[in-house]
Amino acid sequence: MNVVAKSTSLAPLLKSTTVISNGLQPVIGTGVVLKSKIVPKLGVSRLVSESLQETLITGSLRVSSGIGASLLATQRRLAHTDIQWPDFTDYRHNAVKDPTTKSRESAASRKSFTYVVTATTGVSMLYGVKTIVHDLVSCLSASAAVLALAKIEVKLDSIPEGKNAVFKWRGKPLFVRHRTQKEIDKESQVNVSSLRDPQADTDRVKKSEWLVVLGVCTHLGCVPIANAGDFGGYYCPCHGSHYDASGRIRKGPAPLNLEVPPHEFVEGDILVVG
């Protein structure tokens, strides 16, 4: 660049000459800086970025494979040659291995297999639950010693008339009373409607001379005394409950009669309770 300047009295007016080696016209400065306009030579090809930009705008560039490509129904990764395409044929049902066969034609066989598997599983679960419940009930049931006392036999000829014998049955006291004829007549004449727990004497005995009851007071579970009380039957000294010779509550806080357990007479003189 060669610059020729003449200093005169007009200092602000400066002139400069610029030579540009690219063949363009020189720019003459007159004190104002001008931006040079560069025109490319003819025959220079477009940049790659300009070509790519125009291609994207016009839509001539198309993606045929890769992530998110919708042109292919099935995409396969081809980045590595050592990756094998998974094959699940061994896990598929035989009826659906053939891709040309309609699923409607093999629906019956496939449903049958599903039903069989479901039924087998259900039966197995029910059997397992039954086994668990059976073991649990067996664990919580009474022991052999208790089951041995489920029934007892009493020889009635060893109990004299007018006396009360006490036995143990299922961990509870059992009263067996050999009643006299006087007691039988007295209890049969009682007005049932006047009782707190109405019950006739004939409904509480299977043989009129034998009374079989549990010796547990119905108030708080105390053991009454036989041949005592205001009615000659049983008396509970704990809270003052009086029972007659039929085991019915006649006076005191007890709400119910003495319980009559299941029993039967065998061969005349054998009593089986339980």
Residue pairs with C-beta under 8 A, 6 or more apart in sequence:
1 18
1 19
2 17
2 19
3 16
3 17
3 18
4 15
4 16
4 17
5 14
5 15
5 16
6 15
12 31
13 30
13 31
14 29
14 30
14 31
15 28
15 29
15 30
16 28
16 29
17 26
17 28
18 26
18 27
18 28
18 29
19 26
20 26
20 27
20 36
22 38
24 36
24 38
24 39
27 34
27 36
52 61
55 61
63 69
63 71
64 71
64 72
65 71
65 72
65 75
65 78
66 75
69 75
76 85
77 83
89 97
93 106
93 110
93 113
95 101
95 106
95 109
95 110
96 103
96 106
96 110
146 170
146 171
149 168
149 169
149 170
149 171
150 170
150 274
151 272
151 273
151 274
152 167
152 169
152 174
152 272
152 273
152 274
153 266
153 270
153 271
153 272
153 273
154 165
154 167
154 176
154 270
154 271
154 272
154 273
155 269
155 270
155 271
156 176
156 178
156 210
156 265
156 269
156 270
156 271
157 269
158 165
159 165
159 176
159 178
160 178
161 178
161 179
161 180
161 209
162 178
162 179
162 180
162 183
163 177
163 178
164 175
164 176
164 177
164 178
164 226
164 227
165 175
165 176
165 177
165 178
166 173
166 174
166 175
166 176
166 215
166 226
167 173
167 174
167 176
167 273
168 174
169 214
169 261
169 273
169 274
170 274
172 214
172 215
172 216
173 214
173 215
173 216
173 223
174 212
174 213
174 214
174 215
174 261
174 273
175 211
175 212
175 213
175 214
175 215
175 226
175 234
175 247
175 258
176 210
176 211
176 212
176 271
177 210
177 211
177 212
177 213
177 226
177 245
178 209
178 210
179 187
179 208
179 209
179 210
179 211
179 245
181 209
183 232
183 245
184 201
184 208
184 209
186 245
187 201
187 244
187 245
187 246
188 201
188 202
190 201
190 244
190 246
190 248
192 198
192 199
192 200
195 248
195 249
195 250
196 249
196 250
196 255
197 248
197 249
197 255
197 256
197 257
199 248
199 257
201 208
201 246
201 248
202 208
204 211
204 213
204 246
204 247
204 248
204 257
204 260
205 211
205 212
205 246
206 263
206 264
206 265
207 265
210 265
210 271
211 245
211 246
211 247
212 260
212 261
212 263
212 271
212 273
213 247
213 258
213 259
213 260
213 261
214 258
214 259
214 260
214 261
215 223
215 224
215 226
215 234
215 258
216 222
216 223
216 258
216 259
217 223
217 224
217 236
217 238
217 239
217 241
217 254
217 258
218 241
218 249
218 254
218 255
218 256
218 257
218 258
218 259
219 236
219 238
219 239
219 241
219 252
219 253
219 254
219 255
220 238
220 239
222 236
222 237
222 238
222 239
223 236
224 234
224 235
224 236
224 241
224 243
224 258
225 234
225 235
225 236
225 237
226 233
226 234
227 233
227 234
228 234
228 235
229 235
229 242
229 243
229 251
230 242
230 250
230 251
231 242
231 243
231 244
231 245
231 250
231 251
232 244
232 245
233 242
233 243
233 244
233 245
233 246
233 247
233 248
233 250
234 242
234 243
234 247
234 258
235 241
235 242
235 243
236 242
236 243
236 252
236 254
239 252
239 253
239 254
240 251
240 252
240 253
241 249
241 251
241 252
241 253
241 254
242 249
242 250
242 251
242 252
243 249
243 250
243 254
243 257
243 258
244 250
246 257
247 257
247 258
247 260
248 257
248 258
249 255
249 256
249 257
249 258
261 273
261 274
262 273
262 274
263 271
263 272
263 273
263 274
264 271
264 272
265 271
265 272
266 272
